[in-house]
């Protein structure tokens, strides 16, 4: 089983807390997968403390008496330690996200370059790199549209509108007929 990322671990810890609070069983082997060494030791220490309490006192009959002697069930001990682990993991989430993003970008660059350099002669090397990204299950970066690109597209639209405005009636009808044909072809491809 692959190692969980810190973000995945945090999500799984939250799920385990919710399950325990609902009264469902959470397997004890999840402790090792979800908790780090510090929290595993804290869990063992807390349960050892409860075991010592059980040797000294009889089980309490009321909630008040249980609170007074700090009596907890194993489920309550696990919930407490899981909440501590979630708080610790949540504090480092931004750093973990940045690290995960950096690792993903490095992997994507490696996959793209391998695909690009392994492309056969006569094929578009950029397309080969992008296909390699898709095969690896990574996102193909979207082209960046700058302010200059937006201005150029705006000017192109204005020039086209001026050119269409200066067309004769017959040429305008012909242009509309061509546009309708393109729309029908697009619909046929989609449908």
C-alpha positions in Angstrom: 0.0 0.0 0.0 1.4 3.4 -0.9 2.4 5.8 1.8 -0.2 8.4 2.6 0.5 12.0 2.0 0.0 14.3 5.0 -3.2 15.7 3.5 -4.6 12.2 3.0 -3.6 11.3 6.5 -5.5 14.3 7.9 -8.6 13.4 6.0 -8.4 9.8 7.2 -7.9 10.9 10.8 -11.0 13.1 10.6 -13.0 10.1 9.2 -11.7 7.9 12.0 -12.8 10.5 14.6 -16.3 10.7 13.1 -16.6 6.9 13.1 -15.5 6.7 16.7 -17.9 9.4 17.8 -20.8 7.7 16.0 -19.9 4.5 18.0 -18.6 2.5 15.0 -15.5 0.4 15.4 -12.2 1.6 13.9 -9.6 -1.1 13.5 -6.6 -0.8 15.9 -4.2 -1.3 13.0 -5.2 2.1 11.6 -3.4 3.6 14.6 -0.1 2.8 13.1 -1.0 4.0 9.6 -2.6 7.3 10.8 -0.5 8.3 13.8 3.2 9.3 13.9 5.5 7.9 16.6 4.8 10.8 19.0 1.1 10.2 18.9 1.4 6.4 19.1 3.5 6.8 22.2 0.9 9.2 23.6 -1.9 6.7 22.9 0.0 3.9 24.6 0.8 6.1 27.6 -2.8 7.3 27.9 -4.1 3.7 27.8 -1.5 2.6 30.3 -2.7 5.3 32.6 -6.3 4.1 32.2 -5.2 0.5 32.9 -3.5 1.7 36.1 -6.7 3.6 37.0 -8.7 0.4 36.5 -6.5 -1.5 38.9 -7.0 1.2 41.6 -10.7 1.9 41.2 -13.8 0.0 40.4 -15.7 1.1 37.3 -17.6 4.3 38.1 -21.4 4.1 38.3 -22.1 7.7 37.2 -20.7 10.1 34.7 -19.8 12.6 37.4 -17.7 10.0 39.2 -16.0 9.0 36.0 -15.1 12.6 35.3 -13.8 13.1 38.8 -11.3 10.2 38.6 -10.6 10.8 34.9 -12.0 7.4 33.8 -12.1 6.9 30.0 -13.0 4.1 27.7 -10.5 3.0 25.1 -12.7 4.8 22.5 -12.5 8.1 24.4 -8.7 7.8 24.7 -8.4 7.1 20.9 -10.7 10.1 20.1 -8.6 12.4 22.3 -5.3 11.3 20.7 -6.7 11.4 17.1 -7.9 15.0 17.8 -4.4 15.9 18.9 -3.0 14.4 15.8 -5.5 16.2 13.6 -4.6 19.5 15.3 -0.9 18.9 14.8 -1.4 17.9 11.1 -3.8 20.8 10.4 -1.1 23.3 11.6 1.3 22.1 8.9 -1.3 21.8 6.1 0.0 24.8 4.1 3.6 23.5 4.0 2.4 20.0 3.1 0.3 21.4 0.3 3.2 23.4 -1.1 5.5 20.4 -0.9 2.9 18.1 -2.6 2.4 20.7 -5.4 6.1 21.0 -5.9 6.5 17.2 -6.1 3.7 17.0 -8.6 5.2 19.8 -10.8 8.6 18.0 -10.7 7.0 14.7 -11.7 4.9 16.4 -14.5 8.1 18.1 -15.9 9.9 14.8 -15.9 7.1 12.9 -17.6 6.6 15.7 -20.2 10.3 15.8 -21.1 10.6 12.0 -21.3 7.6 12.0 -23.7 9.0 14.9 -25.7 12.5 13.4 -26.0 11.2 9.9 -26.8 9.0 11.2 -29.6 9.7 9.6 -33.0 10.8 11.7 -36.0 7.9 13.2 -37.8 5.7 13.7 -34.8 5.0 16.9 -32.9 7.3 16.7 -29.9 5.1 19.1 -27.9 2.0 16.9 -28.5 4.0 13.8 -27.5 4.9 15.4 -24.2 1.3 16.4 -23.5 0.1 12.9 -24.4 2.7 11.5 -21.9 1.2 13.8 -19.2 -2.3 12.5 -20.0 -1.2 8.9 -19.9 0.5 9.5 -16.5 -2.8 11.0 -15.2 -1.4 14.5 -14.8 -3.0 17.8 -15.8 -1.9 19.4 -19.0 -1.1 23.0 -18.2 -3.5 25.5 -19.7 -2.0 28.2 -21.9 -1.5 31.5 -20.1 -3.5 34.4 -21.6 -1.7 37.7 -21.0 -3.1 41.2 -21.2 -1.4 41.6 -24.6 -3.2 38.4 -25.9 -6.5 39.8 -24.7 -5.9 43.2 -26.5 -4.9 41.4 -29.7 -8.1 39.3 -29.7 -10.2 42.4 -29.1 -8.5 44.2 -32.0 -9.0 41.1 -34.2 -12.8 41.0 -33.4 -13.0 44.8 -34.2 -11.3 44.3 -37.5 -13.6 41.4 -38.4 -16.7 43.4 -37.5 -15.5 46.3 -39.6 -14.8 44.0 -42.5 -18.2 42.4 -42.2 -19.8 45.8 -42.1 -18.3 46.8 -45.4 -19.4 43.6 -47.2 -22.1 43.8 -49.9 -25.5 42.1 -49.3 -24.6 39.1 -51.4 -21.3 38.6 -49.6 -23.0 39.0 -46.2 -25.6 36.3 -47.1 -22.7 34.1 -48.2 -20.9 34.6 -44.9 -24.0 33.8 -42.9 -24.5 30.7 -44.9 -21.0 29.6 -44.2 -21.4 30.3 -40.4 -24.6 28.2 -40.3 -22.8 25.3 -42.0 -20.0 25.4 -39.4 -22.6 25.4 -36.6 -24.3 22.3 -38.0 -21.0 20.5 -38.4 -20.1 21.3 -34.7 -23.5 20.0 -33.6 -23.0 16.8 -35.6 -19.6 16.2 -34.1 -20.9 16.7 -30.5 -24.1 14.6 -31.0 
